[in-house]
Amino acid sequence: MNMLGIRKIGWVFLLLIISIVGLNRTAQAARIISLKPNITDVLLRLDLGSELVGVTTYCTLPPSLGEISRVADYIKPNPEKILRAHPDLILTSKENSDPREIERLRALGMRVELVSFSTWTESLDTIQKIGGWTGRSAAAMQLISDLNLRLERLRVRVEQLDVSPRWVVIVGREPLVMAFAHTPFGELFTRVGLLLVSQGDHRSTLAYPQLSKESLSVLAPDWIVDVADSSPHRERVVAFYRASMPMLEAVKTGHIAVFEG
């Protein structure tokens, strides 16, 4: 083989290496923007905080990460701020997203991936997808395994209970908004064997219907799970229920669990 032929093979080999490296960079994003708080939480659990270059105003971040640009609220992204962050991957959910905004970002040449958290199964699938896009597949599989194990342990504990308390999940306080059975909350309660009192109510096709204080009183929950805030302030939340619904058994017994929304 002459020198020209050797050089041609060398160039082909070099281009092949560049192509493989380029594909690998596409698959394993290094500058990530999250447009939903639950996606941000998954990224943090996969130890991807240092790759975050943009989050929403509702995302809770550890102080160790410093200041990360807030590039969106819960629904509407800010394209100018997103452009300045130079992301190679933007993650958002199919739920509560404006398709026009997503297409606008894509028209600007950005890679936008949509995921779903509508069911527990979809949530686990989303974790796996995010792990694949970010080079954290093994960590994603471990997280999925840990979550399933925690649910199984809860199910075993619930089976050992002598009573079956009645639960409600409140996702909004003013007005009151409750999670029904056909939501991820309802699915999780069913999986561990807990009774979400709205599960027997088929009068509404809404996943998160509004209800009056009187309606909540009729449901007579033994426990209230409140996830209405972006950060937990139990004293303030408990004070709200004591002032507005002192007649509820859950309020009388102090059975109010407050979690970060």
C-alpha positions in Angstrom: 0.0 0.0 0.0 1.4 3.4 -1.0 1.7 6.4 1.4 -1.5 8.1 -0.1 -3.6 5.0 0.8 -2.2 4.9 4.3 -3.1 8.6 4.8 -6.6 8.0 3.6 -7.1 5.1 6.0 -5.7 7.4 8.8 -8.2 10.1 8.0 -11.1 7.7 7.9 -10.0 6.3 11.3 -9.7 9.8 12.7 -13.2 10.8 11.5 -14.6 7.6 13.0 -13.1 8.4 16.4 -14.4 12.0 16.2 -17.9 10.6 15.3 -17.9 8.2 18.3 -16.7 10.9 20.7 -19.4 13.3 19.4 -22.1 10.7 19.8 -20.9 9.9 23.3 -21.1 13.6 24.3 -24.6 13.8 22.9 -25.7 10.8 25.0 -24.0 12.0 28.2 -25.0 15.6 28.6 -22.7 17.8 30.6 -24.8 21.0 30.8 -28.3 20.3 31.9 -31.4 22.5 32.4 -34.4 21.2 34.4 -37.7 22.8 33.8 -39.6 20.9 36.5 -38.8 20.5 40.3 -39.4 16.7 40.2 -36.8 16.4 37.4 -34.4 18.5 39.4 -34.9 16.1 42.3 -34.1 13.1 40.2 -31.0 14.8 38.8 -29.8 15.5 42.3 -30.4 11.9 43.4 -28.3 10.8 40.4 -25.4 13.1 41.7 -25.8 15.4 38.7 -26.0 18.7 40.6 -22.7 19.9 39.2 -24.0 19.5 35.7 -27.1 21.7 36.3 -26.9 25.1 34.6 -30.5 26.1 34.9 -33.6 25.3 37.0 -37.0 26.6 37.9 -37.9 29.1 40.6 -39.6 26.3 42.4 -36.6 24.0 42.6 -35.0 23.4 45.9 -31.2 23.1 45.7 -28.5 22.3 48.3 -26.4 25.4 49.3 -23.3 23.5 48.2 -24.2 24.0 44.6 -24.1 27.8 44.8 -26.2 30.0 42.6 -27.7 28.2 39.6 -29.7 30.3 37.1 -33.4 30.3 37.5 -34.6 30.0 33.9 -38.3 29.2 34.3 -41.3 29.2 36.5 -43.5 26.1 36.8 -45.1 26.5 33.3 -43.1 29.1 31.3 -39.4 28.9 30.4 -37.4 32.0 29.7 -35.6 31.4 26.3 -33.2 34.2 26.7 -31.9 32.9 30.1 -31.8 29.4 28.7 -29.7 30.5 25.7 -27.2 32.2 28.0 -26.8 29.0 29.9 -25.6 27.1 26.8 -27.3 23.8 27.7 -26.7 20.6 25.7 -29.8 18.9 27.3 -33.1 20.4 28.5 -35.5 18.2 30.5 -39.1 18.9 31.0 -42.3 16.9 31.7 -45.3 16.2 29.5 -47.5 17.3 32.3 -48.1 21.0 32.8 -45.8 22.1 30.0 -46.7 24.5 27.1 -46.1 22.7 23.8 -45.5 26.0 22.1 -42.6 26.9 24.4 -41.1 23.5 23.9 -41.2 23.9 20.1 -39.8 27.4 20.4 -36.8 26.0 22.3 -36.3 23.2 19.7 -36.6 25.8 16.9 -33.6 27.5 18.5 -31.6 24.3 18.0 -31.8 23.0 21.6 -32.2 19.4 22.6 -35.4 19.1 24.6 -36.5 15.8 26.1 -40.0 15.2 27.5 -40.7 12.7 30.3 -43.7 11.8 32.3 -44.6 11.3 36.0 -48.3 10.5 35.5 -47.9 7.0 37.1 -45.4 5.2 39.4 -44.4 3.0 36.4 -43.8 6.1 34.2 -41.9 7.8 37.0 -39.5 4.8 37.2 -39.2 4.8 33.4 -38.3 8.5 33.5 -35.5 7.9 36.0 -34.1 5.2 33.7 -34.3 7.5 30.7 -32.6 10.4 32.5 -29.9 8.1 33.6 -29.3 7.0 30.1 -29.2 10.5 28.7 -26.7 11.7 31.4 -24.4 8.7 31.6 -25.8 7.6 35.0 -27.6 4.4 33.9 -26.2 2.3 36.8 -27.1 5.0 39.4 -30.6 5.2 37.9 -31.1 1.5 38.2 -29.9 1.6 41.8 -32.3 4.5 42.6 -35.2 2.5 41.1 -34.2 -0.5 43.1 -34.0 1.5 46.3 -37.4 3.1 45.7 -39.1 -0.2 45.1 -37.5 -1.7 48.2 -38.7 1.2 50.3 -42.2 0.7 49.0 -42.1 -3.0 49.7 -40.9 -2.4 53.3 -43.8 0.1 53.8 -46.3 -2.5 52.4 -45.0 -5.0 55.0 -45.4 -2.5 57.8 -48.9 -1.6 56.7 -49.9 -5.2 56.7 -48.9 -5.4 60.4 -51.2 -2.5 61.4 -54.2 -3.3 63.6 -56.2 -0.5 62.1 -56.7 1.0 58.6 -56.5 4.8 58.9 -58.3 7.0 56.4 -55.9 9.3 54.5 -56.3 12.4 52.3 -53.5 14.1 50.3 -53.8 17.8 50.0 -51.9 19.5 47.2 -53.4 23.0 47.6 -54.8 24.8 50.6 -56.4 28.0 49.3 -58.5 26.8 47.7 -58.4 23.2 49.0 -57.2 20.8 46.3 -57.1 17.0 46.9 -55.4 14.2 45.1 -57.7 11.5 43.9 -57.0 7.8 43.2 -56.0 8.3 39.5 -52.8 10.3 40.5 -49.3 9.1 41.4 -50.3 9.8 45.1 -53.3 7.4 44.8 -51.2 4.8 43.1 -48.5 4.9 45.8 -51.1 4.6 48.6 -52.7 1.6 46.9 -49.3 -0.1 46.4 -48.5 0.0 50.1 -52.0 -0.9 51.1 -53.1 2.4 52.6 -56.7 3.8 52.2 -56.9 7.1 50.4 -60.5 8.1 51.2 -61.2 9.7 47.9 -60.6 6.3 46.2 -64.2 5.3 46.5 -65.5 8.6 45.2 -66.2 8.5 41.4 -68.3 11.7 41.2 -65.3 13.6 39.8 -63.2 12.7 36.8 -60.6 15.3 37.9 -57.3 14.0 39.2 -57.0 17.0 41.5 -60.5 18.4 42.3 -61.2 21.4 44.5 -63.3 20.8 47.6 -64.8 22.8 50.4 -63.9 22.5 54.0 -67.3 20.9 54.6 -66.6 18.3 52.0 -63.2 17.5 53.6 -65.0 17.2 57.0 -67.5 14.7 55.5 -64.6 12.5 54.3 -63.5 12.3 58.0 -59.8 11.6 57.4 -57.7 10.1 60.2 -54.5 11.5 58.6 -53.8 14.5 56.4 -50.8 14.5 54.1 -50.0 18.1 53.0 -47.7 18.6 50.0 -49.0 22.1 49.1 -45.7 24.0 49.7 -42.4 24.1 47.8 -40.7 23.8 51.2 -42.1 22.4 54.5 -43.2 24.7 57.3 -45.1 22.3 59.6 -46.0 24.8 62.3 -47.6 27.2 59.9 -49.4 24.4 58.0 -50.7 22.8 61.3 -51.9 26.3 62.4 -53.9 26.6 59.2 -55.8 23.4 59.8 -56.3 24.2 63.5 -57.8 27.6 62.7 -59.9 26.6 59.7 -60.9 22.9 60.4 -60.6 22.2 64.1 -63.5 19.7 63.9 -61.5 17.2 61.8 -60.3 14.1 63.7 -56.9 14.3 62.0 -56.5 17.9 63.3 -57.7 17.0 66.9 -55.1 14.2 67.1 -52.3 16.1 65.4 -52.1 13.6 62.5 -50.9 16.1 59.9 -47.9 15.1 57.9 -46.3 18.0 56.0 -43.9 17.3 53.2 -42.1 19.4 50.6 -44.2 19.7 47.5 
